[in-house]
Amino acid sequence: MTAGGARPRWSGRIGGASWTLYDAARAPSGLGLGYFVCDDAEMADRRTALAAGSALSDLDDEAFRALWEAGRPLTRTERRVVDGSGAIWLAQGVGPVWAGGGSAAGTVGLRLRCISAHRPVVELNGAILSEMSDAELIACVGAPEGVAPSSD
């Protein structure tokens, strides 16, 4: 999972479950996307905003919990997939919601962002998340250099 370099992360326990928070992306302003993944597969992922200038290495248990509480579950236009190397990706629909009706189908697409490692963002024009399987999404991100795709 370290192809392209691992992203900063911090782990802790909330409600008896073990969660990992990734510093998944930063805007030019410094505002960040924090992404929570639980060891319990039954728990839904969460995302939260990370303040500009903040670092996960500066967190304590209280700050970790505050970020988790401020976080929100993924929407129906978002989904997590894991590639053959174990890297975690967030697939997000982009474009106008009403485009599913057909009148703006050319303006929609998907953005795939690697949450756990520094990898290039993949953009798919015209793709709709609900119409793609996890395997199709994973095929779009490809394997990092030097890592063979999984045969699963």
NUKOLGU-124441 format. One record per residue: x, y, z of N, C-alpha, C in turn; residue number from 1; residue in one letter. Coordinates in Angstrom, 3 decimals. Last residue first. Example, Ala and Ser with C-alpha at 12.3 -4.5 7.8 and 13.67 -1.06 7.14 Angstrom:
# residues 2
doke n.x 12.850 | n.y -2.250 | n.z 7.080 | ca.x 13.670 | ca.y -1.060 | ca.z 7.140 | c.x 12.900 | c.y 0.030 | c.z 7.870 | n 2 | res S
doke n.x 13.190 | n.y -5.690 | n.z 7.800 | ca.x 12.300 | ca.y -4.500 | ca.z 7.800 | c.x 13.200 | c.y -3.300 | c.z 7.800 | n 1 | res A
# end
This chain:
# residues 152
doke n.x -7.494 | n.y -11.723 | n.z -7.873 | ca.x -8.807 | ca.y -11.946 | ca.z -7.239 | c.x -9.924 | c.y -11.375 | c.z -8.056 | n 152 | res D
doke n.x -5.014 | n.y -11.189 | n.z -8.726 | ca.x -5.766 | ca.y -12.101 | ca.z -9.565 | c.x -7.147 | c.y -12.377 | c.z -8.979 | n 151 | res S
doke n.x -3.852 | n.y -7.807 | n.z -8.652 | ca.x -4.303 | ca.y -9.008 | ca.z -7.952 | c.x -5.076 | c.y -9.891 | c.z -8.914 | n 150 | res S
doke n.x -1.180 | n.y -6.524 | n.z -10.702 | ca.x -2.560 | ca.y -6.516 | ca.z -10.243 | c.x -2.915 | c.y -7.844 | c.z -9.577 | n 149 | res P
doke n.x 2.128 | n.y -5.957 | n.z -9.436 | ca.x 1.240 | ca.y -6.699 | ca.z -10.320 | c.x -0.187 | c.y -6.630 | c.z -9.799 | n 148 | res A
doke n.x 3.981 | n.y -3.130 | n.z -9.193 | ca.x 3.063 | ca.y -3.975 | ca.z -8.419 | c.x 2.116 | c.y -4.649 | c.z -9.396 | n 147 | res V
doke n.x 5.463 | n.y -1.401 | n.z -10.743 | ca.x 6.184 | ca.y -2.454 | ca.z -10.027 | c.x 5.289 | c.y -3.351 | c.z -9.197 | n 146 | res G
doke n.x 3.295 | n.y 1.302 | n.z -10.358 | ca.x 4.487 | ca.y 0.786 | ca.z -11.016 | c.x 5.188 | c.y -0.249 | c.z -10.147 | n 145 | res E
doke n.x 0.017 | n.y 0.247 | n.z -9.324 | ca.x 1.164 | ca.y 1.144 | ca.z -9.240 | c.x 2.370 | c.y 0.490 | c.z -9.902 | n 144 | res P
doke n.x -2.536 | n.y -0.744 | n.z -11.635 | ca.x -1.595 | ca.y -1.101 | ca.z -10.579 | c.x -0.473 | c.y -0.078 | c.z -10.531 | n 143 | res A
doke n.x -5.651 | n.y 1.008 | n.z -12.245 | ca.x -4.451 | ca.y 0.278 | ca.z -12.608 | c.x -3.579 | c.y -0.009 | c.z -11.402 | n 142 | res G
doke n.x -8.022 | n.y 2.335 | n.z -12.188 | ca.x -6.899 | ca.y 2.956 | ca.z -11.482 | c.x -5.600 | c.y 2.258 | c.z -11.793 | n 141 | res V
doke n.x -9.749 | n.y 0.709 | n.z -13.645 | ca.x -9.482 | ca.y 2.077 | ca.z -14.115 | c.x -8.286 | c.y 2.720 | c.z -13.424 | n 140 | res C
doke n.x -10.007 | n.y -1.573 | n.z -12.133 | ca.x -9.317 | ca.y -1.675 | ca.z -13.426 | c.x -8.945 | c.y -0.291 | c.z -13.958 | n 139 | res A
doke n.x -11.570 | n.y -0.544 | n.z -10.075 | ca.x -10.189 | ca.y -0.923 | ca.z -9.788 | c.x -9.390 | c.y -1.041 | c.z -11.078 | n 138 | res I
doke n.x -14.013 | n.y -0.269 | n.z -11.428 | ca.x -13.338 | ca.y 0.906 | ca.z -10.874 | c.x -11.861 | c.y 0.610 | c.z -10.638 | n 137 | res L
doke n.x -14.574 | n.y -2.945 | n.z -12.018 | ca.x -14.399 | ca.y -1.979 | ca.z -13.110 | c.x -13.671 | c.y -0.733 | c.z -12.625 | n 136 | res E
doke n.x -14.830 | n.y -3.986 | n.z -9.418 | ca.x -13.779 | ca.y -4.502 | ca.z -10.307 | c.x -13.526 | c.y -3.539 | c.z -11.465 | n 135 | res A
doke n.x -17.109 | n.y -2.637 | n.z -8.490 | ca.x -15.814 | ca.y -2.378 | ca.z -7.856 | c.x -14.681 | c.y -2.823 | c.z -8.773 | n 134 | res D
doke n.x -19.055 | n.y -1.595 | n.z -11.366 | ca.x -18.714 | ca.y -2.518 | ca.z -10.280 | c.x -17.389 | c.y -2.100 | c.z -9.658 | n 133 | res S
doke n.x -21.167 | n.y 1.090 | n.z -12.269 | ca.x -19.856 | ca.y 0.458 | ca.z -12.330 | c.x -19.636 | c.y -0.435 | c.z -11.116 | n 132 | res M
doke n.x -23.439 | n.y 2.542 | n.z -12.001 | ca.x -23.395 | ca.y 1.619 | ca.z -13.136 | c.x -22.064 | c.y 0.892 | c.z -13.250 | n 131 | res E
doke n.x -23.100 | n.y 4.330 | n.z -9.987 | ca.x -24.065 | ca.y 3.248 | ca.z -9.765 | c.x -24.049 | c.y 2.209 | c.z -10.882 | n 130 | res S
doke n.x -21.282 | n.y 6.183 | n.z -11.192 | ca.x -20.866 | ca.y 5.258 | ca.z -10.144 | c.x -21.810 | c.y 4.082 | c.z -9.981 | n 129 | res L
doke n.x -20.830 | n.y 6.678 | n.z -14.553 | ca.x -21.782 | ca.y 6.861 | ca.z -13.463 | c.x -21.508 | c.y 5.774 | c.z -12.435 | n 128 | res I
doke n.x -18.822 | n.y 8.486 | n.z -16.929 | ca.x -19.059 | ca.y 7.305 | ca.z -16.092 | c.x -20.017 | c.y 7.661 | c.z -14.955 | n 127 | res A
doke n.x -18.156 | n.y 10.804 | n.z -18.310 | ca.x -19.348 | ca.y 10.076 | ca.z -18.717 | c.x -19.676 | c.y 8.854 | c.z -17.878 | n 126 | res G
doke n.x -14.691 | n.y 10.505 | n.z -17.641 | ca.x -15.790 | ca.y 11.301 | ca.z -18.185 | c.x -16.925 | c.y 10.391 | c.z -18.618 | n 125 | res N
doke n.x -12.871 | n.y 9.912 | n.z -14.929 | ca.x -13.574 | ca.y 9.161 | ca.z -15.961 | c.x -14.762 | c.y 9.984 | c.z -16.440 | n 124 | res L
doke n.x -9.709 | n.y 10.481 | n.z -13.534 | ca.x -11.017 | ca.y 11.048 | ca.z -13.868 | c.x -11.592 | c.y 10.289 | c.z -15.046 | n 123 | res E
doke n.x -7.606 | n.y 9.828 | n.z -10.859 | ca.x -8.111 | ca.y 9.310 | ca.z -12.128 | c.x -9.492 | c.y 9.908 | c.z -12.355 | n 122 | res V
doke n.x -4.752 | n.y 11.226 | n.z -9.354 | ca.x -6.213 | ca.y 11.179 | ca.z -9.397 | c.x -6.609 | c.y 10.702 | c.z -10.794 | n 121 | res V
doke n.x -1.771 | n.y 9.342 | n.z -8.636 | ca.x -2.504 | ca.y 10.320 | ca.z -9.444 | c.x -4.020 | c.y 10.113 | c.z -9.360 | n 120 | res P
doke n.x -1.027 | n.y 8.776 | n.z -5.168 | ca.x -1.190 | ca.y 8.258 | ca.z -6.523 | c.x -1.949 | c.y 9.310 | c.z -7.322 | n 119 | res R
doke n.x 0.026 | n.y 8.227 | n.z -2.139 | ca.x 0.115 | ca.y 9.315 | ca.z -3.114 | c.x 0.114 | c.y 8.698 | c.z -4.504 | n 118 | res H
doke n.x -2.403 | n.y 6.304 | n.z -0.280 | ca.x -1.070 | ca.y 6.503 | ca.z -0.862 | c.x -1.117 | c.y 7.663 | c.z -1.847 | n 117 | res A
doke n.x -5.029 | n.y 6.237 | n.z 0.635 | ca.x -3.973 | ca.y 5.706 | ca.z 1.491 | c.x -2.555 | c.y 5.920 | c.z 0.973 | n 116 | res S
doke n.x -6.748 | n.y 7.251 | n.z -1.276 | ca.x -6.828 | ca.y 7.761 | ca.z 0.087 | c.x -5.587 | c.y 7.405 | c.z 0.895 | n 115 | res I
doke n.x -6.849 | n.y 8.232 | n.z -4.555 | ca.x -6.254 | ca.y 7.270 | ca.z -3.635 | c.x -6.165 | c.y 7.919 | c.z -2.253 | n 114 | res C
doke n.x -9.798 | n.y 8.962 | n.z -6.208 | ca.x -8.682 | ca.y 9.534 | ca.z -5.457 | c.x -8.160 | c.y 8.461 | c.z -4.501 | n 113 | res R
doke n.x -11.567 | n.y 9.308 | n.z -9.062 | ca.x -11.028 | ca.y 8.280 | ca.z -8.177 | c.x -9.766 | c.y 8.834 | c.z -7.537 | n 112 | res L
doke n.x -14.462 | n.y 10.714 | n.z -10.227 | ca.x -13.098 | ca.y 11.031 | ca.z -9.792 | c.x -12.700 | c.y 9.934 | c.z -8.809 | n 111 | res R
doke n.x -16.646 | n.y 10.463 | n.z -13.017 | ca.x -16.156 | ca.y 9.983 | ca.z -11.733 | c.x -14.751 | c.y 10.481 | c.z -11.493 | n 110 | res L
doke n.x -19.298 | n.y 12.387 | n.z -14.543 | ca.x -18.143 | ca.y 11.501 | ca.z -14.549 | c.x -17.810 | c.y 11.050 | c.z -13.146 | n 109 | res G
doke n.x -21.189 | n.y 14.516 | n.z -16.774 | ca.x -20.970 | ca.y 13.764 | ca.z -15.544 | c.x -19.717 | c.y 12.909 | c.z -15.665 | n 108 | res V
doke n.x -21.782 | n.y 15.658 | n.z -19.151 | ca.x -21.130 | ca.y 16.514 | ca.z -18.156 | c.x -20.848 | c.y 15.791 | c.z -16.848 | n 107 | res T
doke n.x -23.245 | n.y 14.077 | n.z -20.837 | ca.x -21.850 | ca.y 14.339 | ca.z -21.186 | c.x -21.104 | c.y 15.165 | c.z -20.156 | n 106 | res G
doke n.x -25.836 | n.y 14.157 | n.z -19.845 | ca.x -25.021 | ca.y 12.962 | ca.z -19.608 | c.x -23.548 | c.y 13.190 | c.z -19.921 | n 105 | res A
doke n.x -27.896 | n.y 15.924 | n.z -19.608 | ca.x -26.538 | ca.y 16.440 | ca.z -19.452 | c.x -25.550 | c.y 15.294 | c.z -19.231 | n 104 | res A
doke n.x -30.231 | n.y 14.499 | n.z -20.034 | ca.x -30.054 | ca.y 15.765 | ca.z -20.733 | c.x -28.655 | c.y 16.348 | c.z -20.600 | n 103 | res S
doke n.x -30.347 | n.y 12.124 | n.z -18.457 | ca.x -29.925 | ca.y 12.072 | ca.z -19.840 | c.x -29.631 | c.y 13.405 | c.z -20.485 | n 102 | res G
doke n.x -30.721 | n.y 11.827 | n.z -15.778 | ca.x -31.905 | ca.y 11.804 | ca.z -16.628 | c.x -31.581 | c.y 11.863 | c.z -18.104 | n 101 | res G
doke n.x -28.320 | n.y 12.329 | n.z -14.639 | ca.x -28.711 | ca.y 10.938 | ca.z -14.787 | c.x -29.942 | c.y 10.781 | c.z -15.662 | n 100 | res G
doke n.x -28.177 | n.y 15.021 | n.z -14.193 | ca.x -27.664 | ca.y 14.527 | ca.z -15.472 | c.x -28.024 | c.y 13.068 | c.z -15.706 | n 99 | res A
doke n.x -28.825 | n.y 15.921 | n.z -11.695 | ca.x -29.930 | ca.y 15.675 | ca.z -12.613 | c.x -29.470 | c.y 15.108 | c.z -13.950 | n 98 | res W
doke n.x -26.333 | n.y 16.475 | n.z -10.567 | ca.x -27.087 | ca.y 15.302 | ca.z -10.129 | c.x -28.173 | c.y 14.943 | c.z -11.137 | n 97 | res V
doke n.x -23.583 | n.y 17.502 | n.z -12.547 | ca.x -24.921 | ca.y 17.773 | ca.z -12.026 | c.x -25.691 | c.y 16.487 | c.z -11.722 | n 96 | res P
doke n.x -20.342 | n.y 16.260 | n.z -11.402 | ca.x -21.276 | ca.y 16.788 | ca.z -12.379 | c.x -22.653 | c.y 16.973 | c.z -11.774 | n 95 | res G
doke n.x -19.112 | n.y 13.150 | n.z -10.131 | ca.x -18.983 | ca.y 14.589 | ca.z -10.354 | c.x -19.968 | c.y 15.011 | c.z -11.431 | n 94 | res V
doke n.x -18.818 | n.y 10.625 | n.z -7.660 | ca.x -19.487 | ca.y 11.140 | ca.z -8.834 | c.x -19.287 | c.y 12.641 | c.z -8.925 | n 93 | res G
doke n.x -15.881 | n.y 9.141 | n.z -6.486 | ca.x -16.896 | ca.y 10.172 | ca.z -6.277 | c.x -17.488 | c.y 10.592 | c.z -7.610 | n 92 | res Q
doke n.x -14.129 | n.y 6.695 | n.z -4.823 | ca.x -14.761 | ca.y 7.027 | ca.z -6.103 | c.x -15.886 | c.y 8.003 | c.z -5.807 | n 91 | res A
doke n.x -11.231 | n.y 6.383 | n.z -3.112 | ca.x -12.563 | ca.y 6.957 | ca.z -2.989 | c.x -13.037 | c.y 7.319 | c.z -4.394 | n 90 | res L
doke n.x -9.150 | n.y 3.589 | n.z -2.317 | ca.x -9.568 | ca.y 4.634 | ca.z -3.255 | c.x -10.981 | c.y 5.094 | c.z -2.917 | n 89 | res W
doke n.x -6.366 | n.y 2.143 | n.z -0.797 | ca.x -7.772 | ca.y 2.521 | ca.z -0.631 | c.x -8.072 | c.y 3.705 | c.z -1.539 | n 88 | res I
doke n.x -4.243 | n.y -0.536 | n.z -1.764 | ca.x -4.477 | ca.y 0.909 | ca.z -1.669 | c.x -5.980 | c.y 1.197 | c.z -1.642 | n 87 | res A
doke n.x -3.740 | n.y -3.180 | n.z -2.221 | ca.x -4.248 | ca.y -2.817 | ca.z -0.897 | c.x -4.486 | c.y -1.331 | c.z -0.718 | n 86 | res G
doke n.x -3.157 | n.y -3.869 | n.z -4.743 | ca.x -1.997 | ca.y -3.651 | ca.z -3.874 | c.x -2.418 | c.y -3.290 | c.z -2.449 | n 85 | res S
doke n.x -5.629 | n.y -3.994 | n.z -6.005 | ca.x -4.890 | ca.y -5.231 | ca.z -5.791 | c.x -3.668 | c.y -5.087 | c.z -4.911 | n 84 | res G
doke n.x -7.665 | n.y -1.515 | n.z -4.241 | ca.x -7.040 | ca.y -2.125 | ca.z -5.406 | c.x -6.216 | c.y -3.357 | c.z -5.019 | n 83 | res D
doke n.x -10.814 | n.y -0.992 | n.z -2.932 | ca.x -9.431 | ca.y -1.300 | ca.z -2.579 | c.x -8.810 | c.y -2.020 | c.z -3.763 | n 82 | res V
doke n.x -13.204 | n.y 1.669 | n.z -2.760 | ca.x -12.726 | ca.y 0.420 | ca.z -3.341 | c.x -11.268 | c.y 0.252 | c.z -2.930 | n 81 | res V
doke n.x -16.028 | n.y 3.464 | n.z -1.588 | ca.x -14.626 | ca.y 3.070 | ca.z -1.383 | c.x -14.366 | c.y 1.759 | c.z -2.112 | n 80 | res R
doke n.x -18.096 | n.y 5.916 | n.z -3.125 | ca.x -17.860 | ca.y 4.530 | ca.z -2.734 | c.x -16.365 | c.y 4.280 | c.z -2.590 | n 79 | res R
doke n.x -20.758 | n.y 8.245 | n.z -3.683 | ca.x -19.380 | ca.y 7.960 | ca.z -3.278 | c.x -19.261 | c.y 6.488 | c.z -2.881 | n 78 | res E
doke n.x -23.367 | n.y 8.899 | n.z -3.923 | ca.x -22.522 | ca.y 9.174 | ca.z -5.093 | c.x -21.042 | c.y 8.961 | c.z -4.779 | n 77 | res T
doke n.x -24.562 | n.y 8.553 | n.z -1.524 | ca.x -24.812 | ca.y 7.513 | ca.z -2.525 | c.x -24.007 | c.y 7.739 | c.z -3.805 | n 76 | res R
doke n.x -21.892 | n.y 9.584 | n.z 0.740 | ca.x -23.211 | ca.y 9.721 | ca.z 0.120 | c.x -23.393 | c.y 8.599 | c.z -0.901 | n 75 | res T
doke n.x -20.277 | n.y 8.548 | n.z 3.773 | ca.x -20.283 | ca.y 8.755 | ca.z 2.334 | c.x -21.720 | c.y 8.879 | c.z 1.838 | n 74 | res L
doke n.x -20.867 | n.y 10.343 | n.z 6.886 | ca.x -20.750 | ca.y 9.134 | ca.z 6.059 | c.x -20.730 | c.y 9.488 | c.z 4.577 | n 73 | res P
doke n.x -18.794 | n.y 12.959 | n.z 8.250 | ca.x -20.072 | ca.y 12.497 | ca.z 7.712 | c.x -19.851 | c.y 11.223 | c.z 6.913 | n 72 | res R
doke n.x -17.211 | n.y 14.433 | n.z 11.159 | ca.x -17.251 | ca.y 13.749 | ca.z 9.877 | c.x -18.651 | c.y 13.299 | c.z 9.498 | n 71 | res G
doke n.x -17.254 | n.y 15.258 | n.z 13.719 | ca.x -17.561 | ca.y 16.268 | ca.z 12.702 | c.x -17.709 | c.y 15.637 | c.z 11.320 | n 70 | res A
doke n.x -16.397 | n.y 12.929 | n.z 14.974 | ca.x -17.757 | ca.y 13.409 | ca.z 15.222 | c.x -18.184 | c.y 14.456 | c.z 14.197 | n 69 | res E
doke n.x -13.747 | n.y 12.857 | n.z 14.050 | ca.x -14.663 | ca.y 11.768 | ca.z 13.711 | c.x -16.116 | c.y 12.228 | c.z 13.870 | n 68 | res W
doke n.x -12.740 | n.y 15.175 | n.z 15.257 | ca.x -12.776 | ca.y 15.079 | ca.z 13.791 | c.x -13.751 | c.y 13.991 | c.z 13.351 | n 67 | res L
doke n.x -13.010 | n.y 14.410 | n.z 17.949 | ca.x -13.723 | ca.y 15.596 | ca.z 17.452 | c.x -13.810 | c.y 15.577 | c.z 15.925 | n 66 | res A
doke n.x -11.254 | n.y 12.212 | n.z 18.088 | ca.x -12.689 | ca.y 12.002 | ca.z 18.282 | c.x -13.491 | c.y 13.185 | c.z 17.735 | n 65 | res R
doke n.x -8.849 | n.y 13.623 | n.z 17.713 | ca.x -9.231 | ca.y 12.549 | ca.z 16.790 | c.x -10.734 | c.y 12.315 | c.z 16.868 | n 64 | res F
doke n.x -8.838 | n.y 15.241 | n.z 19.974 | ca.x -8.919 | ca.y 15.877 | ca.z 18.654 | c.x -9.337 | c.y 14.863 | c.z 17.588 | n 63 | res A
doke n.x -8.590 | n.y 13.213 | n.z 21.960 | ca.x -9.730 | ca.y 14.139 | ca.z 21.959 | c.x -9.914 | c.y 14.795 | c.z 20.587 | n 62 | res E
doke n.x -6.129 | n.y 11.946 | n.z 21.393 | ca.x -7.390 | ca.y 11.197 | ca.z 21.342 | c.x -8.609 | c.y 12.107 | c.z 21.249 | n 61 | res D
doke n.x -4.362 | n.y 14.310 | n.z 19.300 | ca.x -4.450 | ca.y 13.473 | ca.z 20.496 | c.x -5.809 | c.y 12.782 | c.z 20.409 | n 60 | res D
doke n.x -2.356 | n.y 15.258 | n.z 16.447 | ca.x -3.613 | ca.y 14.881 | ca.z 17.098 | c.x -3.371 | c.y 14.180 | c.z 18.430 | n 59 | res L
doke n.x -0.092 | n.y 15.789 | n.z 15.013 | ca.x -0.350 | ca.y 16.655 | ca.z 16.165 | c.x -1.612 | c.y 16.264 | c.z 16.937 | n 58 | res D
doke n.x -0.142 | n.y 14.168 | n.z 12.820 | ca.x 0.838 | ca.y 13.834 | ca.z 13.865 | c.x 0.639 | c.y 14.677 | c.z 15.122 | n 57 | res S
doke n.x -1.846 | n.y 15.446 | n.z 11.101 | ca.x -2.374 | ca.y 14.337 | ca.z 11.883 | c.x -1.421 | c.y 13.946 | c.z 13.007 | n 56 | res L
doke n.x -1.820 | n.y 18.952 | n.z 11.093 | ca.x -1.085 | ca.y 17.723 | ca.z 10.797 | c.x -1.632 | c.y 16.611 | c.z 11.676 | n 55 | res A
doke n.x -2.970 | n.y 22.026 | n.z 9.595 | ca.x -3.056 | ca.y 20.960 | ca.z 10.595 | c.x -2.245 | c.y 19.752 | c.z 10.131 | n 54 | res S
doke n.x -2.974 | n.y 23.847 | n.z 7.551 | ca.x -1.869 | ca.y 23.906 | ca.z 8.503 | c.x -1.908 | c.y 22.821 | c.z 9.565 | n 53 | res G
doke n.x -6.469 | n.y 23.926 | n.z 7.365 | ca.x -5.190 | ca.y 24.287 | ca.z 6.744 | c.x -4.123 | c.y 24.380 | c.z 7.829 | n 52 | res A
doke n.x -8.274 | n.y 21.194 | n.z 8.833 | ca.x -7.915 | ca.y 22.610 | ca.z 8.772 | c.x -6.582 | c.y 22.811 | c.z 8.063 | n 51 | res A
doke n.x -10.125 | n.y 18.828 | n.z 7.141 | ca.x -8.923 | ca.y 19.059 | ca.z 7.949 | c.x -8.499 | c.y 20.508 | c.z 7.754 | n 50 | res L
doke n.x -13.405 | n.y 17.491 | n.z 7.143 | ca.x -12.479 | ca.y 18.541 | ca.z 6.710 | c.x -11.305 | c.y 18.608 | c.z 7.690 | n 49 | res A
doke n.x -14.120 | n.y 14.000 | n.z 6.623 | ca.x -14.191 | ca.y 15.236 | ca.z 7.393 | c.x -13.222 | c.y 16.250 | c.z 6.791 | n 48 | res T
doke n.x -15.910 | n.y 10.943 | n.z 6.200 | ca.x -14.955 | ca.y 11.948 | ca.z 5.729 | c.x -15.187 | c.y 13.239 | c.z 6.492 | n 47 | res R
doke n.x -16.168 | n.y 7.440 | n.z 6.866 | ca.x -16.551 | ca.y 8.827 | ca.z 7.137 | c.x -15.494 | c.y 9.739 | c.z 6.533 | n 46 | res R
doke n.x -17.542 | n.y 4.178 | n.z 6.217 | ca.x -16.467 | ca.y 5.164 | ca.z 6.165 | c.x -17.047 | c.y 6.548 | c.z 6.442 | n 45 | res D
doke n.x -19.563 | n.y 2.198 | n.z 8.387 | ca.x -19.444 | ca.y 3.030 | ca.z 7.192 | c.x -18.273 | c.y 4.000 | c.z 7.319 | n 44 | res A
doke n.x -18.902 | n.y -1.060 | n.z 9.589 | ca.x -18.987 | ca.y 0.373 | ca.z 9.887 | c.x -18.752 | c.y 1.176 | c.z 8.602 | n 43 | res M
doke n.x -18.331 | n.y -3.596 | n.z 8.796 | ca.x -19.750 | ca.y -3.235 | ca.z 8.896 | c.x -19.947 | c.y -1.737 | c.z 9.153 | n 42 | res E
doke n.x -15.613 | n.y -3.978 | n.z 9.026 | ca.x -16.156 | ca.y -3.736 | ca.z 7.687 | c.x -17.631 | c.y -3.339 | c.z 7.698 | n 41 | res A
doke n.x -13.672 | n.y -2.616 | n.z 11.361 | ca.x -14.910 | ca.y -3.379 | ca.z 11.279 | c.x -15.583 | c.y -3.033 | c.z 9.950 | n 40 | res D
doke n.x -11.734 | n.y -0.718 | n.z 11.073 | ca.x -11.320 | ca.y -2.114 | ca.z 10.942 | c.x -12.526 | c.y -3.031 | c.z 10.826 | n 39 | res D
doke n.x -12.784 | n.y 2.131 | n.z 9.157 | ca.x -12.879 | ca.y 1.313 | ca.z 10.363 | c.x -12.386 | c.y -0.096 | c.z 10.076 | n 38 | res C
doke n.x -11.487 | n.y 5.161 | n.z 8.015 | ca.x -11.794 | ca.y 3.775 | ca.z 7.669 | c.x -11.769 | c.y 2.976 | c.z 8.963 | n 37 | res V
doke n.x -11.895 | n.y 8.561 | n.z 7.222 | ca.x -11.886 | ca.y 7.542 | ca.z 8.270 | c.x -12.284 | c.y 6.180 | c.z 7.706 | n 36 | res F
doke n.x -10.163 | n.y 11.197 | n.z 5.869 | ca.x -10.976 | ca.y 10.037 | ca.z 5.512 | c.x -10.795 | c.y 8.956 | c.z 6.565 | n 35 | res Y
doke n.x -10.045 | n.y 14.645 | n.z 5.251 | ca.x -9.738 | ca.y 13.568 | ca.z 6.177 | c.x -10.687 | c.y 12.420 | c.z 5.905 | n 34 | res G
doke n.x -8.866 | n.y 16.920 | n.z 3.091 | ca.x -9.878 | ca.y 15.885 | ca.z 3.180 | c.x -9.359 | c.y 14.818 | c.z 4.129 | n 33 | res L
doke n.x -7.931 | n.y 20.342 | n.z 3.964 | ca.x -7.722 | ca.y 18.935 | ca.z 3.634 | c.x -8.962 | c.y 18.082 | c.z 3.723 | n 32 | res G
doke n.x -6.627 | n.y 23.458 | n.z 2.995 | ca.x -7.769 | ca.y 22.716 | ca.z 3.517 | c.x -7.653 | c.y 21.273 | c.z 3.056 | n 31 | res L
doke n.x -4.658 | n.y 24.653 | n.z 1.498 | ca.x -4.240 | ca.y 23.900 | ca.z 2.677 | c.x -5.367 | c.y 23.131 | c.z 3.327 | n 30 | res G
doke n.x -5.224 | n.y 25.805 | n.z -0.881 | ca.x -5.404 | ca.y 26.654 | ca.z 0.304 | c.x -4.901 | c.y 25.974 | c.z 1.576 | n 29 | res S
doke n.x -4.992 | n.y 23.674 | n.z -2.664 | ca.x -3.932 | ca.y 24.683 | ca.z -2.638 | c.x -4.022 | c.y 25.607 | c.z -1.414 | n 28 | res P
doke n.x -6.096 | n.y 20.856 | n.z -0.644 | ca.x -6.325 | ca.y 21.886 | ca.z -1.656 | c.x -5.163 | c.y 22.874 | c.z -1.620 | n 27 | res A
doke n.x -5.094 | n.y 17.538 | n.z -0.064 | ca.x -5.027 | ca.y 18.943 | ca.z 0.365 | c.x -5.258 | c.y 19.845 | c.z -0.839 | n 26 | res R
doke n.x -6.101 | n.y 14.283 | n.z 1.031 | ca.x -5.847 | ca.y 15.273 | ca.z -0.017 | c.x -5.790 | c.y 16.656 | c.z 0.610 | n 25 | res A
doke n.x -6.117 | n.y 12.555 | n.z 3.268 | ca.x -6.301 | ca.y 12.031 | ca.z 1.920 | c.x -5.986 | c.y 13.006 | c.z 0.795 | n 24 | res A
doke n.x -4.969 | n.y 11.524 | n.z 5.926 | ca.x -4.915 | ca.y 12.870 | ca.z 5.354 | c.x -4.915 | c.y 12.633 | c.z 3.847 | n 23 | res D
doke n.x -7.000 | n.y 9.069 | n.z 7.481 | ca.x -5.996 | ca.y 9.406 | ca.z 6.471 | c.x -6.101 | c.y 10.881 | c.z 6.117 | n 22 | res Y
doke n.x -7.592 | n.y 7.355 | n.z 10.404 | ca.x -7.860 | ca.y 8.616 | ca.z 9.710 | c.x -6.698 | c.y 8.882 | c.z 8.766 | n 21 | res L
doke n.x -8.924 | n.y 4.331 | n.z 11.388 | ca.x -7.736 | ca.y 4.995 | ca.z 10.862 | c.x -8.189 | c.y 6.221 | c.z 10.089 | n 20 | res T
doke n.x -10.358 | n.y 2.819 | n.z 14.306 | ca.x -10.495 | ca.y 3.648 | ca.z 13.109 | c.x -9.127 | c.y 4.180 | c.z 12.700 | n 19 | res W
doke n.x -11.781 | n.y 0.219 | n.z 16.087 | ca.x -10.510 | ca.y 0.820 | ca.z 15.685 | c.x -10.692 | c.y 1.528 | c.z 14.336 | n 18 | res S
doke n.x -14.438 | n.y 0.510 | n.z 18.466 | ca.x -13.937 | ca.y 0.116 | ca.z 17.154 | c.x -12.637 | c.y 0.858 | c.z 16.848 | n 17 | res A
doke n.x -15.437 | n.y 1.561 | n.z 20.806 | ca.x -14.971 | ca.y 0.182 | ca.z 20.824 | c.x -14.427 | c.y -0.318 | c.z 19.501 | n 16 | res G
doke n.x -15.907 | n.y 4.253 | n.z 20.200 | ca.x -17.028 | ca.y 3.343 | ca.z 20.403 | c.x -16.630 | c.y 1.882 | c.z 20.356 | n 15 | res G
doke n.x -12.836 | n.y 4.443 | n.z 18.717 | ca.x -14.050 | ca.y 5.205 | ca.z 18.974 | c.x -15.185 | c.y 4.201 | c.z 19.092 | n 14 | res I
doke n.x -9.329 | n.y 4.552 | n.z 18.742 | ca.x -10.552 | ca.y 3.785 | ca.z 19.008 | c.x -11.690 | c.y 4.744 | c.z 19.328 | n 13 | res R
doke n.x -6.979 | n.y 5.305 | n.z 16.074 | ca.x -7.515 | ca.y 5.400 | ca.z 17.423 | c.x -8.787 | c.y 4.584 | c.z 17.540 | n 12 | res G
doke n.x -4.342 | n.y 6.472 | n.z 13.943 | ca.x -5.316 | ca.y 5.462 | ca.z 14.350 | c.x -5.730 | c.y 5.657 | c.z 15.793 | n 11 | res S
doke n.x -3.493 | n.y 8.416 | n.z 11.192 | ca.x -3.526 | ca.y 8.361 | ca.z 12.658 | c.x -4.618 | c.y 7.380 | c.z 13.033 | n 10 | res W
doke n.x -1.357 | n.y 9.227 | n.z 8.397 | ca.x -2.515 | ca.y 8.574 | ca.z 9.015 | c.x -2.372 | c.y 8.584 | c.z 10.515 | n 9 | res R
doke n.x -0.160 | n.y 10.468 | n.z 5.246 | ca.x -0.182 | ca.y 10.525 | ca.z 6.715 | c.x -1.468 | c.y 9.906 | c.z 7.253 | n 8 | res P
doke n.x 0.214 | n.y 8.017 | n.z 2.614 | ca.x -0.304 | ca.y 9.299 | ca.z 3.117 | c.x -0.247 | c.y 9.281 | c.z 4.641 | n 7 | res R
doke n.x 3.101 | n.y 6.444 | n.z 1.250 | ca.x 1.906 | ca.y 6.400 | ca.z 2.090 | c.x 1.502 | c.y 7.807 | c.z 2.514 | n 6 | res A
doke n.x 4.204 | n.y 6.351 | n.z -2.053 | ca.x 4.356 | ca.y 6.927 | ca.z -0.725 | c.x 3.056 | c.y 6.939 | c.z 0.045 | n 5 | res G
doke n.x 3.982 | n.y 4.942 | n.z -4.340 | ca.x 3.747 | ca.y 6.367 | ca.z -4.439 | c.x 3.872 | c.y 7.069 | c.z -3.097 | n 4 | res G
doke n.x 2.984 | n.y 2.201 | n.z -2.463 | ca.x 3.373 | ca.y 2.676 | ca.z -3.776 | c.x 3.020 | c.y 4.150 | c.z -3.894 | n 3 | res A
doke n.x 2.139 | n.y 1.132 | n.z -0.069 | ca.x 2.982 | ca.y 2.310 | ca.z 0.004 | c.x 3.447 | c.y 2.811 | c.z -1.355 | n 2 | res T
doke n.x 0.817 | n.y -1.187 | n.z 0.000 | ca.x 0.000 | ca.y 0.000 | ca.z 0.000 | c.x 0.859 | c.y 1.249 | c.z 0.000 | n 1 | res M
# end
